[in-house]
Amino acid sequence: MGLLDGLLGNLAGELARNPAVAGALAELVGGKGGGLNGLVQSFARNGLGDVVNSWVGTGRNMPISPEQILRGLGPDKLGSLASQFGVDAGSLSNDLANMLPEVVDKLTPGGVLPADDIAGRGLDLFKDLAG
């Protein structure tokens, strides 16, 4: 089973329960808007480099709070995602705080950001299904 197969399988339950968060995850790590690399850079720029680097690295993933999600993404991006997927920004921030560390961890095997955005393109499936 490939990396994307495993990630898609693990997140399928979440997609079934909450297609909005699955769509938001796909949007965040997909190729649009910088993809996974852009997401990591955004969190680093906003003072959360140690947190996001723990998800990319091979050690323990540091937790993140909903407030830190808001800081890392910025209110405009979080609000846009919430509006796009028809959910409250606070609820989306909470859901992303629970899932984003695992998603980034699984998309960065060996502690390395992918050179291309194949992982993000694969996660666009979530967005299509959440649509």
N, C-alpha and C positions, 0 to 999 in steps of 0.2 A: 504494500500500500504506500503510495507516495505521500509527500508532505501535505499537499492540498487535499487529498482524499481523507487523510486523518483529521485535518482541521475542519473540513466540511462535515465529516461525520460527527465530530465532537460538538460542533455548533448547530447541528441540525435540530437538536432538541430546543435550543434557544430560539431558533428561527420559527419553529412551530409555536412556541409560547409567546414570542415577542418579535414579530417581523420588523417592527420599527427599529429596534436596536441592531438587528442583523443588517438592515439597510444602512444604518448610520455607520456601522463598522466597515461595511464594504466601501462606503463613500470615503471614510477616513484613510483606509489603507490602500484603496484602489488608485489607479494611475492618475485620476483627475486631482488637481490641486496639490501635486507633489508626491502622492502615494505614501508609502511607508516611510521613505526617507524624509519627506516633507513633514510628516507627523512627528517624527523623532526630532527634527530640527525645531519645530514649533514649540514642543515641550522644553527643549534645551534653552531656546531663546527666552522663554518665560520663567526661567529659574528652576526648572524641574529636570535638568539634565541627569542628575544622579538617579532619580526615579526611573526615567525612561531608559537610561543605559543599563539599569539592572534587569529590565525586561529583555533587552537585546542580548545582554551577556549570558554566560552559562551558569551563573550562580542563582541564588534565591531572588525571586521577583519581589521588589518592594511594593507594598500596597499604595494605593492612591485614593484620595478622598474625592467626593463629588465637587468640592470647592476647588481642588487642585485640577480636576478635569476642566472646569470652567476657566481657570487661569492658564492652563496649557493650551487649550484650543482658542481661547478668547471668546467673549460674549457674543460677538457677531457670528462666528462659525457655529457655536453651540446653538444659538437661536435659529440660525438658518437650517441646521440639521433637524432640530425639533419641529420647525414649521414644515419642512419638506416631508417628514414622516408622520406628521400629525400627532405629536406627543408634547407633553410639557417639558420644558428645558430642564427643570429640576429632576424630573423622573429619568430623563435620558442621561443626565450627568451621573446619576446614581447607578444606572445600568451599565454605563460605560466604565465607571470606576470598578465595577465587579468583573467585567469581561476583558477590557483592553489589555491589562497586563498579560493574560494568557494568550490572547490573539497575537500580540507583538512577539511574545516568547516563541510561539510555535512557528511564526513566519521568519524567525531569525535563527535557524539551527546552527549550532556551532558558534553562536555569539556574533554572527556577521550579518550585516544588512545585505539583502540580495542586490546583485549588480544591476539586474533589470527588474521590472515590476511584474513578473509573471505571477507572483503570489497575489498582488493586488488585482490583477486581471481575473484570476480565479475567484476571488471574493466578490467580484462584480455580480456573480451568480446570485448572491444573497440579495443584492439590491434589486435585481430583476424579479426575484421571487417575492420580495417584500412589497414591490411596486404597488 
